[in-house]
Every structure is written in structure tokens, then in C-alpha cells.
Amino acid sequence: MTEEKTKLLIIDDDPKVSWILREGLEDEFDILTASDGVEGIQVASKEKPPLILLDIRMPGMNGMEVLKKIKKSDLLSDVIMLSGQGETQTVVDCIKLGATEFINKPFDVKEVGLHLQNALRRRQLEKEVRDLKVELQAKSQYESFVGDSLKLQEIKNLIEQVADSELSVLIRGESGTGKEIVARMLHSMSPRRANAFIKVNCAAIPRELLEAELFGYEKGAFTGAHKTKPGRFETANKGTIFLDEIGDMSVELQAKLLQVLEQHEFIRVGGITNIKVDVRIVCATNRDLERAIFDGGFRDDLFYRLNEITVQLPPLRERSEDIPLLVNHFLQKYNALYKRDFGKISPDCMTAMVRHHWPGNVRQLENLMKQMIVRQDESVVFDMIQNVGEMPTTPQRTPRVAMAYHQAIPAAATHPLSDSSVAVADSYSLKQRLARTIEDEEKKLISEVLKRTNWNRRRAAEMLEISYRSLLYKIKEYRLNEIK
């Protein structure tokens, strides 16, 4: 199979120059020609050649004007200027406008060929650098999705399977579980990774403005529309658009989104012309969309169109075995970012974090790690857990927040050593039963030392060789005050 030649456009008003260049270069390049600037721009727009040889002096639209228009367009051509003697300042101006280099007339065709080959090698090198950056970005996104629990491995496998497809993906999960990370992973592992990833938070933009933000608007479409503005879908062309909090989009706007999904086109606000786009849509929500459909707040046809692939992210409390990995990841990340040297997390602190239920999920854990590293004090962990433990009885908490807290944390979890939890020990895995045994022994030992010291907590902490704050935390956790 013959290797396809690189397209080369020659724009010169002198037919002899074009003929000489064609004769000398047609074995290496697919030659296109134009006899003036206007024709040159038309041919370039249609054929999109990687390389353009452009004469500076031409009647009508000169080379500098052609260069300006090419660089303002979406063409990615390298432009090499053909200049006569004594045009040094003009050449300098052209270089400033984006010309790759220039060749003086009269020229040797072989010399021109070498300049063109150098330009091609430079383009290839730039492409390799871009690809490497994209690859590193994809790796970074993958590594930021920390955890090796079975649930997370299943999600990573699913992402790898569907990333290179064109299927729409709906990411579901509680706030703080990493929905945006998954969306970026899908983009960075897809064939669209070299193009734009555009995020739109549908809940953060007022409903009356969201349509204009997504689809753009024409000049005069509404008060304040002083000029035409492309929307996010146009910006995301050839790439991926991530619609976060899709459940907050109005039903009226959902119909227009469905049109984009099915026909790949839309009309700007105040416009009359259909605009074609090639965009992959990834959505996310923490809402119950099935319930919203039942209540009339979400279109069922849009739901099924968006839901070609579903990625369901588990809350952190359902993959607590990943917490030590996340803690160490954030420890390295924010030690470097904040120029700190916070050492290892103590076993007591790690145990407390693993046992906590994290209603704010990974985002809450990450924020806590930032505080701990900046302040160089892991007591913030115990303070946070104690404050959350008092949540249902704190007067400032509203009944609605307290109710949500109880729904998020099962009773057996808030009282880990309750009789009811021990009664169902047979249903636990070996790992869980070993952990329960250790907890029982720890509770007995702490209780015995407290009795020996007549409940002198500081003396007891010294005998147990743990910090005073850790002892207070364990007394509260095991509810030892109730059996004092």
C-alpha cells in the first residue's frame, strides 16, 4: 500500500514559481496551488494542508493579510513565507504573526524541500510531546482514583472498557465520591483526549441562564447580549462535555439536550441556524432520577438516552479498606504542596479514620487531611469525630440535619459494641470478626486500667502508652463512662 503524501499548498501569483515548486516537490508532497490570497484561503479551508508556502508580495490580498486570516482560523498549518530581497522587516513581522520561517527568492528547490522536511519533523515532535502530556494526564487521573477494594477495581475495569466508546455515561453517587474524577478519566482514556474537556455545573448556573451557557446566543437575543457568544457545546466540539448535577436541569432544557444527543445539532438562543457538533456527553448526579421521573421533574426519554452506561460510585463508608491508601495519598500530595514534612499517621488516628463513616465521603477526608498537614496536628481528626458524634444532640443542628445523619450512619455503626451487633457476629467475615475480637480485648484492657487508676485518665493513658486525647476518644467510642 502506497504511503499517503503530506498535502502542501503553494500560494503565489507567479505561475512559474508554482510550476518550479510542483516539479521539484511532487515526488514528496501532494501539491495544491492557488494564484492569489483569496483563492489560497478557500483552498486551505477546504483541504486543511499541514504545510503552506506563501508568497509575501501578491496583488490584492498580500501574504501578510493571508497569514493573519489563516492564523485566526482553526487551521493548524505551518506557513513558510517566500520573500524577495530587502524585505527583512516584513519577514520579521510575519514571524511575529505566526509564520514558521521564511525562504528568500530566488531559491533552490532542494533547499525548499529541506525546509519543508524540517517543518514536518518539528510537527511530529510537537505531536509526540502533546501525546505524552495527554498520556501523563491520563495516568495522573487514574492514579488520583485511589483504592484497591473490590468495588473500586470493578469501577476501574468498567471505565477502561467504555472509555474508548462513544456511549453516553451517567455517573451516580453521593457528593464527594469522585464523580468528576471518573468523568475526567473517561475523557483522558478516550480517543478525544487531545481535545477539550468542558465541565458545566447545572446546579450552579441559574436556570434562566443555563440554556445560553450551554448553547450560546446571538447578538441581540436578550438584554445584555451585545455580541454573539458560542456556548459550551461549541467549545467542547470534538471533545467531551461533563454535565454535573444533571438532575437540576429544567424539563424544558432537557428537551433541547435530547435533540443534541439524537441529532448532534442545536440552535443558539435567538438564532435560526442549526449548528452541528461532535461531542461526547458524560453526566453526573447524586439525585434519585427514577423518583424525579415519577414526580415529573425529569424526562424518561432523556434518562434512557443518557443512561447507556452507568457508573455507580460507592460511598467511602462502603469501602473503608481504601481509607489507609487515601490517607497516605493525601499525605504525600499535600506535604509536597504545602511544603510540610508531616510524618506517618499514628495507629490510633488511622483506626479512628477507618471507623468513621465520612458523610462527606472522599472530599471530607481530603479536607481533613489538608487541615492536619497544615496545622501539623492529628488531633483535628479526633475533634472532628467527636463533634460529629454529638451531632444528633447539638442544639444548633436542625431536626432535618440530625435525621439525615441518622439515616447515613446505621445504629450498629454509631455503637460498635452494642449487644445487637455482637449478636449477629456470625454473619461477619473473618476479617470483621478478628477486628471485633481486638475491639473487645481493647475495651476490657482500657476498662481495667481505668479502674486500677481510679479513673485517673492521664495516669491510665501513661500506663496504656497512648496519648491522653486518644484515651478520651476510646472512652467515648466504647461508651465506658456509662459503665463507670
C-alpha positions as CSV (number, residue, x, y, z in Angstrom):
1,M,0.0,0.0,0.0
2,T,1.4,3.4,-1.1
3,E,2.1,5.8,1.8
4,E,-0.2,8.9,1.6
5,K,1.7,12.1,0.9
6,T,1.5,15.2,3.0
7,K,-0.5,18.0,1.4
8,L,1.4,21.1,0.5
9,L,-0.4,24.3,-0.6
10,I,1.6,26.8,-2.7
11,I,0.1,30.3,-2.8
12,D,1.9,32.5,-5.3
13,D,0.7,34.8,-8.1
14,D,3.7,33.8,-10.3
15,P,2.7,30.7,-12.3
16,K,6.4,30.0,-13.0
17,V,7.2,29.8,-9.3
18,S,4.3,27.4,-8.7
19,W,5.4,25.2,-11.7
20,I,9.0,25.0,-10.5
21,L,8.0,24.0,-7.0
22,R,5.5,21.5,-8.2
23,E,8.1,19.8,-10.5
24,G,10.7,19.7,-7.7
25,L,8.5,18.6,-4.8
26,E,5.6,16.4,-6.2
27,D,7.5,13.2,-5.5
28,E,7.5,14.0,-1.8
29,F,4.2,16.0,-1.4
30,D,0.7,16.2,-2.6
31,I,0.8,19.6,-4.3
32,L,-2.1,22.1,-4.2
33,T,-1.8,25.6,-5.8
34,A,-3.6,29.0,-5.6
35,S,-2.8,32.1,-7.6
36,D,-3.9,34.7,-5.1
37,G,-4.7,35.2,-1.5
38,V,-8.5,34.8,-1.7
39,E,-8.2,31.5,-3.6
40,G,-5.4,30.4,-1.2
41,I,-7.7,30.9,1.9
42,Q,-10.5,29.0,0.2
43,V,-8.3,26.0,-0.7
44,A,-6.7,26.0,2.7
45,S,-10.1,26.0,4.4
46,K,-11.3,23.1,2.3
47,E,-8.2,20.9,2.1
48,K,-6.5,21.8,5.5
49,P,-3.0,21.2,4.4
50,P,-0.3,20.7,7.1
51,L,2.2,22.9,5.1
52,I,1.7,26.1,3.2
53,L,4.3,28.0,1.1
54,L,3.1,31.6,0.9
55,D,4.5,34.5,-1.2
56,I,4.6,37.8,0.6
57,R,4.2,40.1,-2.4
58,M,0.9,39.5,-4.3
59,P,-1.6,41.8,-5.8
60,G,-4.8,42.3,-3.9
61,M,-4.6,40.5,-0.6
62,N,-0.9,40.2,0.2
63,G,0.9,37.4,2.0
64,M,0.8,39.1,5.4
65,E,-3.0,39.5,5.2
66,V,-3.4,35.9,4.2
67,L,-1.2,34.8,7.1
68,K,-3.3,36.8,9.5
69,K,-6.6,35.1,8.3
70,I,-5.0,31.6,8.4
71,K,-3.8,32.1,12.0
72,K,-7.2,33.4,13.1
73,S,-8.9,30.4,11.6
74,D,-9.0,26.8,13.0
75,L,-6.3,25.7,10.6
76,L,-3.2,24.2,12.2
77,S,-1.0,24.6,9.1
78,D,2.7,25.5,9.3
79,V,3.2,28.6,7.0
80,I,6.6,29.2,5.3
81,M,6.9,32.6,3.7
82,L,8.5,33.2,0.3
83,S,10.2,36.6,0.4
84,G,12.2,38.8,-2.0
85,Q,15.4,40.5,-1.2
86,G,15.2,43.6,1.0
87,E,12.0,42.6,2.9
88,T,13.7,41.9,6.3
89,Q,11.2,43.9,8.4
90,T,8.3,42.4,6.6
91,V,9.7,38.9,7.3
92,V,10.1,39.8,11.0
93,D,6.5,40.9,11.1
94,C,5.4,37.7,9.5
95,I,7.3,35.6,12.1
96,K,5.5,37.6,14.8
97,L,2.2,36.7,13.2
98,G,3.0,33.0,13.4
99,A,4.9,32.1,10.2
100,T,7.2,29.1,10.8
101,E,10.1,30.5,8.8
102,F,10.9,32.2,5.5
103,I,12.8,31.4,2.3
104,N,14.4,34.0,0.2
105,K,13.9,34.3,-3.6
106,P,15.5,33.2,-5.8
107,F,15.6,29.8,-4.1
108,D,16.9,26.3,-4.7
109,V,14.1,23.7,-4.8
110,K,16.2,21.2,-2.9
111,E,16.7,23.9,-0.2
112,V,12.9,24.4,-0.1
113,G,12.4,20.6,0.3
114,L,14.8,20.6,3.3
115,H,12.9,23.4,5.0
116,L,9.6,21.5,4.4
117,Q,11.0,18.3,5.8
118,N,12.3,20.2,8.9
119,A,8.9,21.6,9.4
120,L,7.3,18.1,9.2
121,R,9.8,16.8,11.7
122,R,9.0,19.7,14.0
123,R,5.3,19.0,13.7
124,Q,5.8,15.3,14.5
125,L,7.9,16.2,17.6
126,E,5.2,18.6,18.8
127,K,2.6,15.9,18.3
128,E,4.7,13.4,20.3
129,V,5.0,16.0,23.1
130,R,1.3,16.6,23.1
131,D,0.5,12.9,23.1
132,L,3.0,12.4,26.0
133,K,1.3,15.2,28.0
134,V,-2.1,13.6,27.4
135,E,-0.8,10.2,28.4
136,L,0.7,11.6,31.6
137,Q,-2.5,13.4,32.3
138,A,-4.5,10.2,31.8
139,K,-2.1,8.4,34.2
140,S,-2.5,11.2,36.8
141,Q,-6.3,11.0,36.6
142,Y,-6.1,7.2,37.0
143,E,-3.7,7.4,40.0
144,S,-5.9,10.0,41.7
145,F,-8.7,7.4,41.8
146,V,-7.1,5.8,44.9
147,G,-8.1,2.4,46.2
148,D,-7.8,-1.3,45.7
149,S,-11.1,-2.5,47.1
150,L,-13.1,-4.9,45.0
151,K,-15.8,-2.3,44.3
152,L,-13.2,0.2,43.1
153,Q,-11.5,-2.3,40.9
154,E,-14.8,-3.2,39.3
155,I,-15.4,0.5,38.6
156,K,-11.9,1.0,37.1
157,N,-12.4,-2.0,34.9
158,L,-15.7,-0.6,33.7
159,I,-14.1,2.8,32.9
160,E,-11.3,1.1,30.9
161,Q,-13.9,-0.9,28.9
162,V,-16.1,2.0,27.9
163,A,-13.7,4.9,27.7
164,D,-12.9,4.5,24.0
165,S,-16.5,4.1,23.0
166,E,-19.0,6.9,22.1
167,L,-21.6,5.8,24.6
168,S,-23.1,8.4,27.0
169,V,-22.2,7.7,30.6
170,L,-24.2,8.5,33.7
171,I,-22.1,8.7,36.9
172,R,-24.1,8.3,40.1
173,G,-23.2,8.6,43.7
174,E,-23.2,10.7,46.8
175,S,-21.5,14.1,46.9
176,G,-17.7,13.8,47.4
177,T,-17.4,10.3,46.0
178,G,-15.3,11.3,43.0
179,K,-17.7,11.7,40.1
180,E,-15.7,14.4,38.4
181,I,-12.5,12.3,38.6
182,V,-14.4,9.5,36.8
183,A,-15.6,11.9,34.1
184,R,-12.0,13.1,33.5
185,M,-10.7,9.5,33.4
186,L,-13.3,8.7,30.8
187,H,-12.1,11.6,28.7
188,S,-8.4,11.2,29.2
189,M,-8.6,7.5,28.2
190,S,-10.7,8.1,25.1
191,P,-9.7,9.0,21.5
192,R,-11.0,12.5,22.3
193,R,-8.3,13.1,24.9
194,A,-6.3,15.6,22.8
195,N,-9.4,17.9,22.6
196,A,-11.4,19.9,25.2
197,F,-12.9,18.6,28.4
198,I,-15.6,21.1,29.4
199,K,-17.3,20.9,32.8
200,V,-20.7,22.6,33.4
201,N,-22.3,22.5,36.9
202,C,-26.0,22.6,36.1
203,A,-26.9,23.4,39.7
204,A,-24.5,26.4,39.9
205,I,-25.9,28.3,36.9
206,P,-29.4,30.0,37.2
207,R,-31.9,28.0,35.2
208,E,-32.8,31.0,33.0
209,L,-29.1,31.4,32.0
210,L,-28.2,27.7,31.6
211,E,-29.5,27.4,28.1
212,A,-27.4,30.4,26.9
213,E,-24.4,29.0,28.7
214,L,-24.8,25.6,27.1
215,F,-25.8,26.6,23.6
216,G,-24.6,30.1,23.2
217,Y,-26.6,33.1,21.9
218,E,-26.8,35.5,19.0
219,K,-26.3,39.3,19.3
220,G,-29.5,40.9,20.5
221,A,-31.1,37.7,21.7
222,F,-31.8,39.3,25.0
223,T,-31.0,42.3,27.1
224,G,-27.2,42.4,27.5
225,A,-26.4,40.2,24.5
226,H,-24.2,42.8,22.9
227,K,-22.3,40.2,20.7
228,T,-22.7,36.6,19.5
229,K,-21.2,34.1,22.0
230,P,-20.6,30.4,21.4
231,G,-21.8,28.0,24.1
232,R,-20.1,25.3,26.0
233,F,-21.2,22.6,23.4
234,E,-19.4,24.5,20.6
235,T,-16.3,24.9,22.8
236,A,-16.4,21.1,23.5
237,N,-16.6,20.2,19.8
238,K,-14.6,17.0,19.1
239,G,-14.1,16.6,22.9
240,T,-16.2,15.8,26.0
241,I,-18.7,17.8,27.9
242,F,-19.3,16.9,31.5
243,L,-22.8,17.9,32.8
244,D,-22.6,17.8,36.6
245,E,-25.8,17.8,38.7
246,I,-27.8,16.9,35.6
247,G,-30.8,16.3,37.8
248,D,-31.1,20.0,38.4
249,M,-31.7,20.9,34.7
250,S,-35.2,22.2,33.9
251,V,-37.5,19.9,31.9
252,E,-37.7,22.4,29.1
253,L,-34.0,22.5,28.6
254,Q,-33.8,18.7,28.9
255,A,-35.8,18.6,25.6
256,K,-33.1,20.6,23.8
257,L,-30.3,18.4,25.3
258,L,-32.1,15.4,24.0
259,Q,-32.0,16.9,20.5
260,V,-28.2,17.3,20.8
261,L,-27.9,13.7,21.8
262,E,-30.0,12.3,19.0
263,Q,-29.3,14.7,16.1
264,H,-25.9,16.2,17.1
265,E,-27.1,19.8,16.5
266,F,-28.8,22.7,18.2
267,I,-29.8,26.3,17.7
268,R,-28.3,29.2,19.7
269,V,-30.6,31.3,21.8
270,G,-32.1,33.9,19.4
271,G,-30.6,32.0,16.4
272,I,-32.2,30.4,13.3
273,T,-29.3,28.2,12.1
274,N,-28.6,24.7,13.2
275,I,-25.1,24.2,14.5
276,K,-23.6,20.7,14.2
277,V,-21.3,19.4,16.9
278,D,-19.5,16.2,17.7
279,V,-19.4,15.9,21.4
280,R,-19.4,13.0,23.9
281,I,-21.7,13.7,26.9
282,V,-20.9,12.5,30.4
283,C,-23.3,13.3,33.2
284,A,-23.4,13.0,36.9
285,T,-25.9,13.3,39.7
286,N,-26.5,12.5,43.3
287,R,-30.3,12.7,42.9
288,D,-32.7,9.8,42.5
289,L,-33.6,10.3,38.9
290,E,-36.1,7.5,38.8
291,R,-38.0,9.3,41.6
292,A,-37.7,12.6,39.6
293,I,-39.2,10.9,36.5
294,F,-42.1,9.6,38.6
295,D,-42.6,13.2,40.0
296,G,-42.4,14.7,36.5
297,G,-39.1,16.5,37.1
298,F,-37.0,14.5,34.7
299,R,-37.8,13.2,31.2
300,D,-37.7,9.4,30.9
301,D,-36.6,9.5,27.3
302,L,-33.6,11.6,28.2
303,F,-32.8,9.4,31.2
304,Y,-32.6,6.3,29.0
305,R,-30.5,8.1,26.4
306,L,-28.0,9.4,29.0
307,N,-28.0,6.1,30.8
308,E,-26.3,4.0,28.1
309,I,-23.6,3.2,30.7
310,T,-24.0,3.7,34.4
311,V,-21.1,4.1,36.8
312,Q,-22.3,3.8,40.4
313,L,-19.8,5.1,42.9
314,P,-20.0,3.7,46.4
315,P,-19.8,6.0,49.5
316,L,-16.5,5.9,51.4
317,R,-18.1,4.0,54.3
318,E,-18.7,1.1,52.0
319,R,-15.0,0.8,51.0
320,S,-13.3,1.6,54.3
321,E,-10.4,-0.7,53.4
322,D,-9.4,2.1,51.0
323,I,-9.1,4.7,53.7
324,P,-5.4,4.0,54.6
325,L,-4.4,4.2,50.9
326,L,-6.3,7.5,50.5
327,V,-4.7,8.9,53.7
328,N,-1.2,8.1,52.5
329,H,-2.0,9.5,49.1
330,F,-3.2,12.8,50.5
331,L,-0.3,12.8,53.0
332,Q,2.2,12.8,50.1
333,K,0.2,15.2,47.9
334,Y,-0.3,17.9,50.5
335,N,3.1,17.6,52.2
336,A,4.6,18.4,48.8
337,L,2.0,21.1,48.0
338,Y,2.2,22.9,51.4
339,K,5.9,22.3,51.9
340,R,5.4,20.4,55.1
341,D,7.0,17.3,56.5
342,F,4.2,15.6,58.4
343,G,5.3,12.1,59.3
344,K,3.3,8.9,59.5
345,I,-0.2,8.8,60.9
346,S,-0.4,7.2,64.3
347,P,-2.2,3.8,64.6
348,D,-4.8,5.4,66.8
349,C,-5.5,8.2,64.3
350,M,-5.7,5.8,61.4
351,T,-8.0,3.5,63.3
352,A,-10.3,6.4,64.1
353,M,-10.4,7.4,60.4
354,V,-11.1,3.9,59.2
355,R,-14.0,3.5,61.7
356,H,-15.5,6.9,60.9
357,H,-18.5,6.9,58.4
358,W,-17.5,10.0,56.4
359,P,-20.9,11.5,55.4
360,G,-18.9,13.9,53.1
361,N,-17.0,10.9,51.6
362,V,-13.6,11.3,50.0
363,R,-13.9,15.1,49.8
364,Q,-14.4,15.4,53.5
365,L,-11.4,13.1,54.2
366,E,-9.3,15.1,51.8
367,N,-10.2,18.4,53.5
368,L,-9.4,17.0,56.9
369,M,-6.0,15.8,55.7
370,K,-5.3,19.3,54.5
371,Q,-6.1,20.7,57.9
372,M,-4.0,18.1,59.7
373,I,-0.9,18.6,57.5
374,V,-1.1,22.4,57.6
375,R,-1.6,22.5,61.3
376,Q,0.9,19.6,61.9
377,D,-1.6,18.1,64.4
378,E,-3.6,15.0,64.1
379,S,-5.9,16.0,67.0
380,V,-8.1,17.6,64.4
381,V,-9.2,14.1,63.5
382,F,-10.4,13.3,67.0
383,D,-12.0,16.7,67.3
384,M,-14.0,16.2,64.1
385,I,-15.1,12.7,65.0
386,Q,-16.2,13.8,68.5
387,N,-18.1,16.8,67.1
388,V,-19.9,14.5,64.6
389,G,-20.6,12.0,67.3
390,E,-22.5,14.8,69.2
391,M,-24.4,15.8,66.1
392,P,-27.9,14.5,66.9
393,T,-28.0,16.2,70.3
394,T,-26.3,19.5,69.5
395,P,-28.9,22.3,69.9
396,Q,-27.7,24.2,66.8
397,R,-28.4,21.3,64.5
398,T,-31.7,21.3,62.8
399,P,-34.0,18.3,63.1
400,R,-33.6,17.7,59.3
401,V,-29.8,17.5,59.6
402,A,-30.0,15.3,62.6
403,M,-32.4,13.0,60.7
404,A,-30.1,12.9,57.7
405,Y,-27.2,12.0,60.0
406,H,-29.1,9.0,61.5
407,Q,-30.1,7.8,58.0
408,A,-26.5,8.0,56.8
409,I,-25.0,6.2,59.9
410,P,-26.7,2.9,61.0
411,A,-27.3,2.5,64.7
412,A,-24.9,-0.5,64.8
413,A,-22.1,1.7,63.4
414,T,-22.6,4.5,65.9
415,H,-22.5,2.0,68.8
416,P,-20.0,-0.6,67.5
417,L,-20.0,-2.7,70.7
418,S,-23.8,-2.8,71.3
419,D,-25.4,-6.2,72.2
420,S,-27.2,-6.2,68.9
421,S,-24.0,-6.0,66.9
422,V,-22.4,-8.8,68.9
423,A,-25.5,-11.0,68.4
424,V,-25.0,-11.1,64.7
425,A,-21.3,-11.7,64.8
426,D,-21.7,-15.0,63.0
427,S,-22.6,-13.1,59.8
428,Y,-19.3,-11.2,59.7
429,S,-16.4,-12.2,57.6
430,L,-13.2,-13.5,59.2
431,K,-11.6,-10.0,58.9
432,Q,-14.6,-8.4,60.6
433,R,-14.7,-11.0,63.4
434,L,-10.9,-10.6,64.1
435,A,-11.5,-6.8,64.3
436,R,-14.4,-7.3,66.7
437,T,-12.2,-9.6,68.9
438,I,-9.5,-7.0,69.0
439,E,-12.0,-4.3,69.9
440,D,-13.4,-6.4,72.8
441,E,-10.0,-7.0,74.2
442,E,-9.1,-3.3,73.9
443,K,-12.2,-2.3,75.7
444,K,-11.6,-4.8,78.5
445,L,-8.0,-3.6,78.9
446,I,-8.8,0.1,79.0
447,S,-11.7,-0.5,81.4
448,E,-9.3,-2.5,83.8
449,V,-6.6,0.2,83.7
450,L,-9.2,2.9,84.4
451,K,-10.4,1.0,87.4
452,R,-6.8,0.5,88.7
453,T,-6.1,4.2,88.4
454,N,-9.4,5.1,90.0
455,W,-10.3,6.7,86.7
456,N,-7.3,9.0,86.6
457,R,-7.3,9.4,82.8
458,R,-3.8,10.9,82.5
459,R,-2.3,8.1,84.6
460,A,-4.2,5.5,82.6
461,A,-3.0,7.0,79.3
462,E,0.6,6.7,80.5
463,M,0.1,3.1,81.6
464,L,-1.5,2.2,78.2
465,E,1.3,4.1,76.4
466,I,-1.2,6.1,74.3
467,S,-2.0,9.9,74.2
468,Y,-4.4,11.4,76.6
469,R,-6.6,12.6,73.7
470,S,-6.7,9.0,72.2
471,L,-7.8,7.7,75.6
472,L,-10.6,10.2,75.7
473,Y,-11.7,9.2,72.2
474,K,-11.7,5.5,73.1
475,I,-13.7,6.1,76.3
476,K,-16.3,7.9,74.3
477,E,-16.2,5.3,71.4
478,Y,-16.6,2.3,73.8
479,R,-19.1,4.3,76.0
480,L,-17.1,3.4,79.1
481,N,-18.5,6.4,81.0
482,E,-21.8,4.6,81.0
483,I,-20.4,1.6,83.0
484,K,-18.2,3.7,85.3
